[in-house]
Amino acid sequence: NYITTGTRVEGTKCIYDFYSNSSHHSGKFFSPYYPQNYKPNSACRYRFFARPGERVRILFTNIQLHHIDA
């Protein structure tokens, strides 16, 4: 269910590119190990490339910026 649909850059562990083209202009990305917590020292990069005249829109449906123990 939680599969990043971008293309992983060859030779990297967690850099993904998302390209817009005539048949594909949307995708999904998740932090590593989602829905579990982001592991310490994890680093991912997601790069978005639009065609001329397009804009990139990112919609977050679930975001947690800091874990707080209740």
N, CA, C and O atoms as a Tinker XYZ file with bonds, in Angstrom:
   280  protein
     1  N      0.807000   -1.215000    0.000000    73     2
     2  CA     0.000000    0.000000    0.000000    64     1     3
     3  C      0.843000    1.270000    0.000000    63     2     4     5
     4  O      0.400000    2.306000   -0.495000    81     3
     5  N      2.039000    1.200000    0.543000    73     3     6
     6  CA     2.856000    2.402000    0.712000    64     5     7
     7  C      4.088000    2.328000   -0.174000    63     6     8     9
     8  O      5.215000    2.273000    0.318000    81     7
     9  N      3.871000    2.327000   -1.465000    73     7    10
    10  CA     4.956000    2.211000   -2.424000    64     9    11
    11  C      5.153000    3.556000   -3.112000    63    10    12    13
    12  O      4.213000    4.134000   -3.658000    81    11
    13  N      6.386000    4.044000   -3.076000    73    11    14
    14  CA     6.718000    5.278000   -3.775000    64    13    15
    15  C      6.704000    5.002000   -5.277000    63    14    16    17
    16  O      7.341000    4.060000   -5.748000    81    15
    17  N      5.972000    5.833000   -6.025000    73    15    18
    18  CA     5.785000    5.567000   -7.449000    64    17    19
    19  C      6.802000    6.277000   -8.336000    63    18    20    21
    20  O      6.775000    6.118000   -9.556000    81    19
    21  N      7.697000    7.057000   -7.737000    73    19    22
    22  CA     8.747000    7.689000   -8.527000    64    21    23
    23  C      9.795000    6.656000   -8.920000    63    22    24    25
    24  O      9.711000    5.490000   -8.535000    81    23
    25  N     10.771000    7.094000   -9.684000    73    23    26
    26  CA    11.855000    6.234000  -10.124000    64    25    27
    27  C     13.051000    6.444000   -9.204000    63    26    28    29
    28  O     13.548000    7.562000   -9.069000    81    27
    29  N     13.516000    5.359000   -8.567000    73    27    30
    30  CA    14.683000    5.478000   -7.699000    64    29    31
    31  C     15.906000    5.714000   -8.568000    63    30    32    33
    32  O     16.122000    5.022000   -9.562000    81    31
    33  N     16.702000    6.700000   -8.181000    73    31    34
    34  CA    17.915000    7.025000   -8.930000    64    33    35
    35  C     18.921000    5.900000   -8.717000    63    34    36    37
    36  O     19.225000    5.526000   -7.584000    81    35
    37  N     19.429000    5.372000   -9.816000    73    35    38
    38  CA    20.361000    4.249000   -9.763000    64    37    39
    39  C     21.576000    4.601000   -8.900000    63    38    40    41
    40  O     22.125000    5.699000   -8.998000    81    39
    41  N     21.981000    3.655000   -8.058000    73    39    42
    42  CA    23.138000    3.843000   -7.192000    64    41    43
    43  C     22.836000    4.574000   -5.902000    63    42    44    45
    44  O     23.751000    4.879000   -5.138000    81    43
    45  N     21.549000    4.866000   -5.640000    73    43    46
    46  CA    21.169000    5.541000   -4.399000    64    45    47
    47  C     20.199000    4.667000   -3.624000    63    46    48    49
    48  O     19.562000    3.775000   -4.183000    81    47
    49  N     20.098000    4.936000   -2.332000    73    47    50
    50  CA    19.151000    4.190000   -1.505000    64    49    51
    51  C     17.798000    4.876000   -1.427000    63    50    52    53
    52  O     16.765000    4.213000   -1.334000    81    51
    53  N     17.802000    6.200000   -1.464000    73    51    54
    54  CA    16.533000    6.887000   -1.245000    64    53    55
    55  C     16.493000    8.255000   -1.921000    63    54    56    57
    56  O     16.221000    9.267000   -1.275000    81    55
    57  N     16.760000    8.278000   -3.206000    73    55    58
    58  CA    16.538000    9.471000   -4.019000    64    57    59
    59  C     15.603000    9.053000   -5.150000    63    58    60    61
    60  O     15.896000    8.125000   -5.904000    81    59
    61  N     14.484000    9.746000   -5.253000    73    59    62
    62  CA    13.464000    9.402000   -6.245000    64    61    63
    63  C     13.172000   10.602000   -7.135000    63    62    64    65
    64  O     13.094000   11.735000   -6.660000    81    63
    65  N     13.014000   10.347000   -8.421000    73    63    66
    66  CA    12.627000   11.373000   -9.386000    64    65    67
    67  C     11.198000   11.106000   -9.852000    63    66    68    69
    68  O     10.800000    9.962000  -10.072000    81    67
    69  N     10.450000   12.175000   -9.995000    73    67    70
    70  CA     9.089000   12.115000  -10.516000    64    69    71
    71  C      9.031000   13.021000  -11.742000    63    70    72    73
    72  O      9.317000   14.215000  -11.656000    81    71
    73  N      8.661000   12.447000  -12.873000    73    71    74
    74  CA     8.592000   13.188000  -14.128000    64    73    75
    75  C      7.148000   13.215000  -14.629000    63    74    76    77
    76  O      6.437000   12.211000  -14.582000    81    75
    77  N      6.746000   14.362000  -15.098000    73    75    78
    78  CA     5.444000   14.491000  -15.733000    64    77    79
    79  C      5.608000   14.220000  -17.224000    63    78    80    81
    80  O      6.569000   14.678000  -17.842000    81    79
    81  N      4.667000   13.471000  -17.801000    73    79    82
    82  CA     4.653000   13.284000  -19.254000    64    81    83
    83  C      3.204000   13.240000  -19.702000    63    82    84    85
    84  O      2.300000   13.415000  -18.885000    81    83
    85  N      2.968000   13.009000  -20.976000    73    83    86
    86  CA     1.609000   13.095000  -21.512000    64    85    87
    87  C      0.659000   12.051000  -20.936000    63    86    88    89
    88  O     -0.552000   12.272000  -20.919000    81    87
    89  N      1.176000   10.927000  -20.467000    73    87    90
    90  CA     0.288000    9.891000  -19.933000    64    89    91
    91  C      0.373000    9.736000  -18.416000    63    90    92    93
    92  O     -0.422000    9.001000  -17.829000    81    91
    93  N      1.306000   10.402000  -17.783000    73    91    94
    94  CA     1.488000   10.228000  -16.333000    64    93    95
    95  C      1.891000   11.559000  -15.709000    63    94    96    97
    96  O      2.947000   12.107000  -16.025000    81    95
    97  N      1.047000   12.074000  -14.825000    73    95    98
    98  CA     1.365000   13.342000  -14.187000    64    97    99
    99  C      0.978000   13.371000  -12.706000    63    98   100   101
   100  O      0.666000   14.429000  -12.160000    81    99
   101  N      1.002000   12.209000  -12.071000    73    99   102
   102  CA     0.765000   12.165000  -10.634000    64   101   103
   103  C      1.530000   10.979000  -10.059000    63   102   104   105
   104  O      1.957000   10.087000  -10.791000    81   103
   105  N      1.694000   10.982000   -8.743000    73   103   106
   106  CA     2.390000    9.887000   -8.093000    64   105   107
   107  C      2.261000    9.998000   -6.586000    63   106   108   109
   108  O      1.620000   10.913000   -6.069000    81   107
   109  N      2.870000    9.070000   -5.896000    73   107   110
   110  CA     2.835000    9.042000   -4.431000    64   109   111
   111  C      4.244000    8.806000   -3.911000    63   110   112   113
   112  O      5.038000    8.093000   -4.524000    81   111
   113  N      4.539000    9.420000   -2.766000    73   111   114
   114  CA     5.813000    9.141000   -2.117000    64   113   115
   115  C      5.611000    9.041000   -0.615000    63   114   116   117
   116  O      4.735000    9.687000   -0.040000    81   115
   117  N      6.435000    8.223000   -0.001000    73   115   118
   118  CA     6.358000    7.942000    1.430000    64   117   119
   119  C      7.753000    7.978000    2.019000    63   118   120   121
   120  O      8.732000    7.690000    1.332000    81   119
   121  N      7.845000    8.332000    3.288000    73   119   122
   122  CA     9.144000    8.268000    3.951000    64   121   123
   123  C      9.526000    6.802000    4.138000    63   122   124   125
   124  O      8.658000    5.928000    4.140000    81   123
   125  N     10.820000    6.530000    4.295000    73   123   126
   126  CA    11.249000    5.134000    4.458000    64   125   127
   127  C     10.563000    4.498000    5.663000    63   126   128   129
   128  O     10.394000    5.142000    6.698000    81   127
   129  N     10.184000    3.276000    5.532000    73   127   130
   130  CA     9.568000    2.470000    6.585000    64   129   131
   131  C      8.152000    2.912000    6.954000    63   130   132   133
   132  O      7.573000    2.371000    7.896000    81   131
   133  N      7.578000    3.886000    6.230000    73   131   134
   134  CA     6.213000    4.307000    6.528000    64   133   135
   135  C      5.284000    3.099000    6.473000    63   134   136   137
   136  O      5.414000    2.300000    5.545000    81   135
   137  N      4.362000    2.918000    7.401000    73   135   138
   138  CA     3.857000    3.881000    8.367000    64   137   139
   139  C      4.607000    3.899000    9.708000    63   138   140   141
   140  O      4.163000    4.585000   10.628000    81   139
   141  N      5.695000    3.192000    9.850000    73   139   142
   142  CA     6.485000    3.299000   11.071000    64   141   143
   143  C      7.220000    4.642000   11.072000    63   142   144   145
   144  O      7.235000    5.359000   10.072000    81   143
   145  N      7.827000    4.963000   12.213000    73   143   146
   146  CA     8.550000    6.225000   12.345000    64   145   147
   147  C      9.762000    6.260000   11.429000    63   146   148   149
   148  O     10.345000    5.230000   11.091000    81   147
   149  N     10.119000    7.463000   11.042000    73   147   150
   150  CA    11.315000    7.724000   10.238000    64   149   151
   151  C     12.524000    7.376000   11.107000    63   150   152   153
   152  O     12.626000    7.855000   12.236000    81   151
   153  N     13.425000    6.562000   10.605000    73   151   154
   154  CA    14.571000    6.116000   11.400000    64   153   155
   155  C     15.600000    7.244000   11.541000    63   154   156   157
   156  O     15.755000    8.062000   10.635000    81   155
   157  N     16.311000    7.284000   12.694000    73   155   158
   158  CA    17.342000    8.314000   12.884000    64   157   159
   159  C     18.372000    8.259000   11.753000    63   158   160   161
   160  O     18.730000    7.183000   11.273000    81   159
   161  N     18.831000    9.417000   11.345000    73   159   162
   162  CA    19.850000    9.575000   10.306000    64   161   163
   163  C     19.392000    9.105000    8.920000    63   162   164   165
   164  O     20.218000    8.962000    8.018000    81   163
   165  N     18.102000    8.867000    8.740000    73   163   166
   166  CA    17.587000    8.550000    7.412000    64   165   167
   167  C     17.557000    9.836000    6.598000    63   166   168   169
   168  O     17.280000   10.912000    7.128000    81   167
   169  N     17.836000    9.717000    5.345000    73   167   170
   170  CA    17.799000   10.893000    4.477000    64   169   171
   171  C     17.284000   10.471000    3.109000    63   170   172   173
   172  O     17.876000    9.621000    2.444000    81   171
   173  N     16.193000   11.066000    2.704000    73   171   174
   174  CA    15.622000   10.798000    1.384000    64   173   175
   175  C     15.477000   12.116000    0.645000    63   174   176   177
   176  O     15.374000   13.187000    1.243000    81   175
   177  N     15.474000   12.003000   -0.662000    73   175   178
   178  CA    15.288000   13.175000   -1.504000    64   177   179
   179  C     14.282000   12.799000   -2.584000    63   178   180   181
   180  O     14.395000   11.752000   -3.222000    81   179
   181  N     13.299000   13.668000   -2.775000    73   179   182
   182  CA    12.279000   13.464000   -3.796000    64   181   183
   183  C     12.338000   14.660000   -4.724000    63   182   184   185
   184  O     12.164000   15.798000   -4.287000    81   183
   185  N     12.583000   14.411000   -6.001000    73   183   186
   186  CA    12.729000   15.495000   -6.977000    64   185   187
   187  C     11.577000   15.413000   -7.973000    63   186   188   189
   188  O     11.247000   14.341000   -8.481000    81   187
   189  N     10.972000   16.573000   -8.241000    73   187   190
   190  CA     9.791000   16.634000   -9.089000    64   189   191
   191  C     10.100000   17.486000  -10.313000    63   190   192   193
   192  O     10.586000   18.610000  -10.193000    81   191
   193  N      9.810000   16.936000  -11.497000    73   191   194
   194  CA    10.097000   17.614000  -12.756000    64   193   195
   195  C      8.809000   17.758000  -13.559000    63   194   196   197
   196  O      8.188000   16.769000  -13.947000    81   195
   197  N      8.423000   19.003000  -13.799000    73   195   198
   198  CA     7.212000   19.281000  -14.573000    64   197   199
   199  C      7.599000   19.651000  -16.002000    63   198   200   201
   200  O      8.722000   20.075000  -16.273000    81   199
   201  N      6.644000   19.479000  -16.899000    73   199   202
   202  CA     6.846000   19.914000  -18.278000    64   201   203
   203  C      6.689000   21.428000  -18.352000    63   202   204   205
   204  O      6.103000   22.026000  -17.450000    81   203
   205  N      7.198000   22.057000  -19.400000    73   203   206
   206  CA     7.036000   23.513000  -19.546000    64   205   207
   207  C      5.561000   23.909000  -19.439000    63   206   208   209
   208  O      4.699000   23.305000  -20.077000    81   207
   209  N      5.290000   24.911000  -18.639000    73   207   210
   210  CA     3.924000   25.396000  -18.453000    64   209   211
   211  C      3.178000   24.702000  -17.326000    63   210   212   213
   212  O      2.095000   25.150000  -16.950000    81   211
   213  N      3.717000   23.630000  -16.779000    73   211   214
   214  CA     3.088000   22.937000  -15.657000    64   213   215
   215  C      3.670000   23.435000  -14.346000    63   214   216   217
   216  O      4.749000   24.024000  -14.303000    81   215
   217  N      2.928000   23.182000  -13.283000    73   215   218
   218  CA     3.406000   23.458000  -11.932000    64   217   219
   219  C      3.348000   22.169000  -11.141000    63   218   220   221
   220  O      2.524000   21.295000  -11.410000    81   219
   221  N      4.220000   22.060000  -10.176000    73   219   222
   222  CA     4.212000   20.894000   -9.293000    64   221   223
   223  C      3.368000   21.241000   -8.072000    63   222   224   225
   224  O      3.575000   22.270000   -7.430000    81   223
   225  N      2.423000   20.374000   -7.764000    73   223   226
   226  CA     1.587000   20.546000   -6.573000    64   225   227
   227  C      1.784000   19.325000   -5.695000    63   226   228   229
   228  O      1.653000   18.193000   -6.160000    81   227
   229  N      2.096000   19.552000   -4.427000    73   227   230
   230  CA     2.281000   18.460000   -3.476000    64   229   231
   231  C      1.175000   18.561000   -2.440000    63   230   232   233
   232  O      0.998000   19.597000   -1.800000    81   231
   233  N      0.439000   17.479000   -2.284000    73   231   234
   234  CA    -0.659000   17.414000   -1.327000    64   233   235
   235  C     -0.297000   16.387000   -0.265000    63   234   236   237
   236  O     -0.144000   15.206000   -0.574000    81   235
   237  N     -0.159000   16.817000    0.967000    73   235   238
   238  CA     0.141000   15.911000    2.065000    64   237   239
   239  C     -1.163000   15.455000    2.705000    63   238   240   241
   240  O     -1.988000   16.279000    3.097000    81   239
   241  N     -1.346000   14.158000    2.810000    73   239   242
   242  CA    -2.556000   13.644000    3.442000    64   241   243
   243  C     -2.300000   13.197000    4.875000    63   242   244   245
   244  O     -3.243000   13.032000    5.648000    81   243
   245  N     -1.049000   13.000000    5.234000    73   243   246
   246  CA    -0.699000   12.608000    6.596000    64   245   247
   247  C      0.726000   13.062000    6.853000    63   246   248   249
   248  O      1.655000   12.615000    6.181000    81   247
   249  N      0.900000   13.942000    7.814000    73   247   250
   250  CA     2.240000   14.438000    8.124000    64   249   251
   251  C      2.388000   14.576000    9.628000    63   250   252   253
   252  O      1.491000   15.082000   10.302000    81   251
   253  N      3.504000   14.131000   10.145000    73   251   254
   254  CA     3.821000   14.285000   11.565000    64   253   255
   255  C      5.233000   14.854000   11.624000    63   254   256   257
   256  O      6.189000   14.198000   11.210000    81   255
   257  N      5.361000   16.054000   12.131000    73   255   258
   258  CA     6.651000   16.719000   12.109000    64   257   259
   259  C      7.531000   16.393000   13.310000    63   258   260   261
   260  O      8.755000   16.486000   13.215000    81   259
   261  N      6.946000   16.020000   14.417000    73   259   262
   262  CA     7.742000   15.733000   15.597000    64   261   263
   263  C      6.967000   14.727000   16.445000    63   262   264   265
   264  O      5.773000   14.893000   16.694000    81   263
   265  N      7.659000   13.695000   16.876000    73   263   266
   266  CA     7.008000   12.712000   17.735000    64   265   267
   267  C      6.998000   13.199000   19.175000    63   266   268   269
   268  O      8.036000   13.587000   19.710000    81   267
   269  N      5.833000   13.180000   19.800000    73   267   270
   270  CA     5.696000   13.603000   21.184000    64   269   271
   271  C      5.038000   12.462000   21.944000    63   270   272   273
   272  O      3.945000   12.024000   21.584000    81   271
   273  N      5.697000   11.979000   22.994000    73   271   274
   274  CA     5.096000   10.946000   23.835000    64   273   275
   275  C      4.026000   11.577000   24.707000    63   274   276   277
   276  O      4.269000   12.577000   25.383000    81   275
   277  N      2.846000   10.989000   24.685000    73   275   278
   278  CA     1.729000   11.548000   25.470000    64   277   279
   279  C      1.786000   11.033000   26.898000    63   278   280
   280  O      0.935000   11.385000   27.715000    81   279
